């Protein structure tokens, strides 16, 4: 493993992989470390959503629109590698009241640049022939897309390697190098002074002053990482550790309230092509996503895959890292899916799997430099939107690291916002 780099990325999921790729494009020497396998966490348990339809107007929607553009343009030439499919999203309202609320949301989204078309109940069968005939209407979002997240992470890292990045799996970060001391203990399972702008990372610029023994608090600059296989000195370290990002931040003495939010996905036997043509979900899914309730939340989401299987979600609950099967969650998935597509009642389910979304209290990701520990950067807390937001997050991080003006204002995603008492404010406008 190299002794020095311009950037160390902690986490080989889609977010970390996208950041590594864009950083190498900017000329930075990058080392990616992960204690597990590539896409071994949340990225390996997701459906691959690239959505704008499920976002309220506000910072997250702006990031989603931007990231969708990056997936389609900057990463467009490689889309076949990770099965990028612009299938479109169809949001279905079961009652006139739900349809009214959906149309209000769609109008607000449209005002912010989202492409959306209202669909009457009579028009729904032409879009989805097997959809329930009981729906009152819906909204079609042609910009919604899907990728295969494990392929996306693997190929983005493959691209980064071609430009010189080094990727080390099975390598856990157990502490940070700090100017004035070395600190940190084992993580749990799974630049500039504070208050000043981060110092840009110059390509090939080395790691600055070496870490040395001595005293230092949370504000001591981070100058690299410690692993069981050795140290890597770098002027910037990016925390892209998904649901374990809070534990990684804790190694630097800073608090980041990223918590696991469990979700299950039900997978059917292979079905004929176009059984489900779009990503189809109930209108109340947006409310479930925005909920902060720790108890089980369920709203039906149904979509087909290239292999013919149908993926059925979505549940949310905060139960720590408990992976045990939940009969209540699985029943809710099946019941909701059949409500949307009655034909699924006779289809066999092959398996069910669980994953953990990295949840933040205000439902916004954490993106950018941490002034509480200069040299430490974050790209985490995207909850269930991480696959879709990964491309934009990675490009923004690379821009900020190299001192470029970022395409979006990162202020709403600042790590220190949790010290300002605003973490529980609504994410929309």
ZAVOSE-264219 format. One record per residue (C-alpha): residue number from 1; residue in three letters; y, x, z. Coordinates in steps of 0.5 Angstrom, whole numbers. Example, Ala and Ser with C-alpha at 12.3 -4.5 7.8 and 13.67 -1.06 7.14 Angstrom:
<pts>
  pos  code      v      u      w
    1   ala     -9     25     16
    2   ser     -2     27     14
</pts>
This chain:
<pts>
  pos  code      v      u      w
    1   unk      0      0      0
    2   unk      7      3     -2
    3   unk     11      6      4
    4   unk     18      3      1
    5   unk     20     -3     -3
    6   unk     26     -7     -4
    7   unk     23    -13     -2
    8   unk     17    -15      2
    9   unk     15    -22      1
   10   unk     11    -25      7
   11   unk      6    -31      3
   12   unk      3    -31     -3
   13   unk      3    -39     -4
   14   unk      7    -42    -10
   15   unk     14    -41     -7
   16   unk     13    -33     -5
   17   unk     10    -32    -12
   18   unk     16    -35    -15
   19   unk     21    -31    -11
   20   unk     17    -25    -13
   21   unk     17    -26    -20
   22   unk     24    -27    -20
   23   unk     26    -21    -16
   24   unk     22    -17    -21
   25   unk     26    -20    -26
   26   unk     32    -17    -23
   27   unk     29    -10    -22
   28   unk     27    -10    -15
   29   unk     21     -7    -13
   30   unk     17    -12     -9
   31   unk     11    -12     -5
   32   unk      7    -19     -3
   33   unk      3    -19      3
   34   unk     -1    -25      6
   35   unk     -6    -25     11
   36   unk    -11    -30      7
   37   unk    -12    -31      0
   38   unk     -7    -33     -6
   39   unk     -5    -40     -5
   40   unk    -10    -40      1
   41   unk     -5    -45      5
   42   unk     -1    -51      3
   43   unk     -1    -49     -4
   44   unk     -8    -49     -5
   45   unk     -8    -56     -2
   46   unk     -3    -60     -6
   47   unk     -3    -64    -12
   48   unk      2    -60    -16
   49   unk      8    -65    -16
   50   unk     14    -63    -19
   51   unk     19    -69    -18
   52   unk     26    -72    -18
   53   unk     24    -79    -17
   54   unk     22    -79     -9
   55   unk     29    -75     -7
   56   unk     35    -79     -4
   57   unk     42    -76     -7
   58   unk     44    -70     -3
   59   unk     42    -63     -3
   60   unk     35    -64     -4
   61   unk     35    -68    -10
   62   unk     40    -62    -13
   63   unk     35    -57    -11
   64   unk     30    -61    -15
   65   unk     34    -62    -21
   66   unk     35    -55    -21
   67   unk     28    -53    -20
   68   unk     25    -58    -25
   69   unk     30    -54    -30
   70   unk     27    -48    -28
   71   unk     20    -50    -29
   72   unk     21    -53    -36
   73   unk     26    -47    -38
   74   unk     25    -40    -35
   75   unk     18    -41    -34
   76   unk     17    -46    -40
   77   unk     13    -40    -44
   78   unk      8    -40    -39
   79   unk      7    -47    -37
   80   unk      0    -48    -41
   81   unk     -3    -42    -36
   82   unk     -1    -47    -30
   83   unk     -3    -54    -33
   84   unk      4    -56    -33
   85   unk      5    -63    -35
   86   unk     11    -68    -36
   87   unk      7    -74    -35
   88   unk     13    -78    -32
   89   unk     13    -82    -25
   90   unk     12    -89    -25
   91   unk     15    -92    -18
   92   unk     12    -99    -17
   93   unk     15   -105    -13
   94   unk     11   -110    -10
   95   unk     16   -115     -8
   96   unk     23   -117    -11
   97   unk     26   -114     -4
   98   unk     23   -108     -5
   99   unk     25   -108    -13
  100   unk     32   -109    -11
  101   unk     32   -103     -6
  102   unk     28    -99    -11
  103   unk     34   -101    -17
  104   unk     39    -99    -12
  105   unk     36    -92    -11
  106   unk     35    -91    -18
  107   unk     42    -93    -19
  108   unk     45    -87    -14
  109   unk     40    -82    -17
  110   unk     42    -84    -24
  111   unk     49    -82    -22
  112   unk     47    -75    -20
  113   unk     44    -74    -27
  114   unk     37    -76    -26
  115   unk     34    -80    -32
  116   unk     31    -86    -30
  117   unk     29    -93    -33
  118   unk     28   -100    -30
  119   unk     22   -103    -32
  120   unk     20   -110    -31
  121   unk     14   -113    -28
  122   unk     12   -116    -35
  123   unk     13   -108    -38
  124   unk      9   -105    -33
  125   unk      2   -106    -37
  126   unk      4   -103    -43
  127   unk      5    -96    -39
  128   unk     -1    -97    -34
  129   unk     -6   -102    -37
  130   unk    -10   -102    -31
  131   unk     -4   -103    -26
  132   unk     -4   -109    -21
  133   unk     -1   -115    -24
  134   unk      2   -117    -18
  135   unk      7   -112    -18
  136   unk     15   -114    -19
  137   unk     17   -109    -23
  138   unk     18   -101    -22
  139   unk     22    -95    -25
  140   unk     20    -90    -30
  141   unk     22    -83    -29
  142   unk     20    -78    -35
  143   unk     23    -72    -32
  144   unk     17    -72    -26
  145   unk     12    -67    -28
  146   unk      5    -64    -25
  147   unk      2    -57    -25
  148   unk     -4    -54    -22
  149   unk     -1    -50    -16
  150   unk     -7    -45    -15
  151   unk     -6    -43    -22
  152   unk      1    -43    -21
  153   unk      1    -38    -15
  154   unk     -4    -34    -19
  155   unk     -1    -33    -25
  156   unk      6    -32    -22
  157   unk      4    -26    -18
  158   unk      0    -24    -24
  159   unk      7    -24    -28
  160   unk     10    -20    -22
  161   unk      5    -15    -22
  162   unk      6    -13    -30
  163   unk     13    -12    -28
  164   unk     11     -7    -22
  165   unk     10    -12    -16
  166   unk      4    -10    -11
  167   unk      0    -16     -8
  168   unk     -4    -15     -2
  169   unk     -8    -20      1
  170   unk    -12    -20      7
  171   unk     -6    -16     10
  172   unk     -3    -20     16
  173   unk      5    -18     18
  174   unk      4    -17     26
  175   unk     11    -15     27
  176   unk     18    -12     24
  177   unk     21     -6     23
  178   unk     28     -6     26
  179   unk     34     -1     26
  180   unk     33      1     33
  181   unk     26     -1     35
  182   unk     20     -4     32
  183   unk     18    -11     35
  184   unk     13    -17     34
  185   unk      6    -19     36
  186   unk      1    -22     32
  187   unk      3    -28     29
  188   unk     -1    -35     31
  189   unk     -6    -38     26
  190   unk     -5    -40     19
  191   unk     43    -15     10
  192   unk     50    -15     14
  193   unk     52    -16     21
  194   unk     51    -23     24
  195   unk     56    -28     21
  196   unk     57    -24     15
  197   unk     55    -25      8
  198   unk     48    -21      7
  199   unk     48    -15      4
  200   unk     46    -15     -4
  201   unk     39    -11     -5
  202   unk     40     -5    -10
  203   unk     34     -4    -15
  204   unk     31      2    -12
  205   unk     35      2     -7
  206   unk     30      4     -1
  207   unk     30      1      6
  208   unk     36      4      9
  209   unk     36      7     16
  210   unk     29      8     18
  211   unk     27      4     24
  212   unk     27      8     31
  213   unk     24      7     38
  214   unk     29      4     43
  215   unk     32     -3     45
  216   unk     35     -8     40
  217   unk     35    -16     41
  218   unk     34    -22     36
  219   unk     40    -19     32
  220   unk     38    -12     30
  221   unk     37    -11     23
  222   unk     30    -12     20
  223   unk     28     -6     16
  224   unk     21     -7     14
  225   unk     14    -10     16
  226   unk      8     -8     20
  227   unk      1     -9     18
  228   unk     -6     -7     21
  229   unk     -6     -3     14
  230   unk      1      1     15
  231   unk      8     -1     15
  232   unk     13     -2      9
  233   unk     20     -1     10
  234   unk     25     -5      6
  235   unk     32     -7      6
  236   unk     30    -15      5
  237   unk     24    -19      8
  238   unk     23    -26      5
  239   unk     19    -31     10
  240   unk     15    -35      5
  241   unk     10    -36     10
  242   unk      9    -44      9
  243   unk      7    -48     15
  244   unk      7    -41     19
  245   unk     14    -39     18
  246   unk     16    -41     25
  247   unk     11    -36     28
  248   unk     13    -31     23
  249   unk     21    -32     25
  250   unk     19    -31     32
  251   unk     16    -24     31
  252   unk     24    -23     29
  253   unk     26    -26     35
  254   unk     29    -32     32
  255   unk     27    -40     32
  256   unk     26    -43     26
  257   unk     23    -51     27
  258   unk     18    -51     22
  259   unk     12    -55     24
  260   unk      5    -57     20
  261   unk      5    -64     18
  262   unk     -2    -66     16
  263   unk     -4    -70      9
  264   unk    -10    -72      6
  265   unk    -12    -73     -1
  266   unk    -18    -77     -4
  267   unk    -21    -74    -10
  268   unk    -25    -79    -15
  269   unk    -31    -78    -19
  270   unk    -29    -76    -27
  271   unk    -26    -82    -30
  272   unk    -25    -84    -38
  273   unk    -18    -80    -40
  274   unk    -12    -84    -39
  275   unk    -15    -88    -33
  276   unk     -8    -87    -30
  277   unk     -3    -84    -35
  278   unk      3    -83    -30
  279   unk      4    -81    -23
  280   unk      4    -88    -20
  281   unk      6    -89    -13
  282   unk      9    -95     -9
  283   unk     16    -96     -8
  284   unk     16    -95      0
  285   unk     13    -87     -1
  286   unk     20    -85     -1
  287   unk     21    -88      6
  288   unk     15    -85      8
  289   unk     17    -78      6
  290   unk     24    -79     10
  291   unk     20    -81     16
  292   unk     20    -76     22
  293   unk     15    -80     26
  294   unk      9    -76     28
  295   unk      4    -82     28
  296   unk      0    -83     21
  297   unk      4    -85     15
  298   unk      1    -88      9
  299   unk      4    -90      2
  300   unk     -1    -90     -4
  301   unk      0    -84     -9
  302   unk     -5    -84    -15
  303   unk     -5    -79    -21
  304   unk    -10    -77    -26
  305   unk    -12    -70    -28
  306   unk    -14    -66    -34
  307   unk    -21    -66    -31
  308   unk    -22    -73    -31
  309   unk    -21    -74    -23
  310   unk    -16    -78    -20
  311   unk    -12    -75    -14
  312   unk    -10    -81     -9
  313   unk     -5    -79     -3
  314   unk     -1    -80      1
  315   unk     -1    -79      9
  316   unk      3    -76     13
  317   unk      2    -74     21
  318   unk      4    -69     26
  319   unk     -2    -67     29
  320   unk     -2    -59     29
  321   unk     -7    -55     25
  322   unk    -12    -60     27
  323   unk    -17    -61     20
  324   unk    -22    -66     23
  325   unk    -23    -71     18
  326   unk    -19    -78     20
  327   unk    -23    -84     18
  328   unk    -16    -88     19
  329   unk    -13    -84     14
  330   unk    -18    -84      9
  331   unk    -19    -92      9
  332   unk    -11    -92      8
  333   unk    -12    -88      2
  334   unk    -17    -92     -1
  335   unk    -14    -99      1
  336   unk     -7    -97     -2
  337   unk    -10    -94     -8
  338   unk    -14   -100    -10
  339   unk     -8   -104     -8
  340   unk     -4   -101    -14
  341   unk    -11   -100    -19
  342   unk    -16   -105    -17
  343   unk    -21   -102    -22
  344   unk    -21    -96    -17
  345   unk    -25   -101    -12
  346   unk    -32    -99    -16
  347   unk    -30    -92    -17
  348   unk    -34    -87    -12
  349   unk    -30    -82     -8
  350   unk    -33    -74     -9
  351   unk    -29    -71     -3
  352   unk    -23    -71      1
  353   unk    -19    -65      4
  354   unk    -13    -64      8
  355   unk     -7    -59      8
  356   unk     -1    -58     12
  357   unk      6    -59     10
  358   unk     11    -54     13
  359   unk     16    -60     16
  360   unk     23    -59     18
  361   unk     27    -64     23
  362   unk     32    -65     17
  363   unk     27    -65     12
  364   unk     31    -60      8
  365   unk     28    -53      6
  366   unk     30    -46      9
  367   unk     33    -42      4
  368   unk     37    -36      5
  369   unk     39    -30      9
  370   unk     38    -30     17
  371   unk     45    -28     20
  372   unk     41    -28     27
  373   unk     36    -22     24
  374   unk     40    -19     18
  375   unk     35    -17     13
  376   unk     31    -23     14
  377   unk     31    -28      9
  378   unk     27    -35      9
  379   unk     24    -39      3
  380   unk     20    -44      7
  381   unk     20    -51     10
  382   unk     20    -55      4
  383   unk     15    -60      7
  384   unk     11    -64      1
  385   unk     16    -62     -4
  386   unk     14    -54     -4
  387   unk     11    -54    -11
  388   unk     16    -57    -15
  389   unk     22    -54    -11
  390   unk     18    -47    -11
  391   unk     21    -45    -18
  392   unk     28    -46    -17
  393   unk     28    -43    -10
  394   unk     25    -37    -12
  395   unk     30    -36    -17
  396   unk     36    -37    -12
  397   unk     33    -32     -7
  398   unk     33    -27    -13
  399   unk     40    -29    -15
  400   unk     42    -28     -7
  401   unk     38    -22     -6
  402   unk     42    -18    -12
  403   unk     49    -21    -10
  404   unk     49    -25    -16
  405   unk     53    -32    -15
  406   unk     47    -37    -14
  407   unk     47    -43    -19
  408   unk     47    -48    -13
  409   unk     50    -47     -6
  410   unk     45    -45     -1
  411   unk     49    -47      5
  412   unk     45    -54      6
  413   unk     39    -50      7
  414   unk     42    -44     12
  415   unk     37    -42     17
  416   unk     42    -42     22
  417   unk     44    -49     22
  418   unk     39    -51     27
  419   unk     43    -47     32
  420   unk     49    -52     30
  421   unk     46    -59     32
  422   unk     45    -61     25
  423   unk     38    -61     24
  424   unk     37    -68     25
  425   unk     42    -71     21
  426   unk     39    -75     15
  427   unk     38    -71      8
  428   unk     41    -75      3
  429   unk     49    -77      2
</pts>
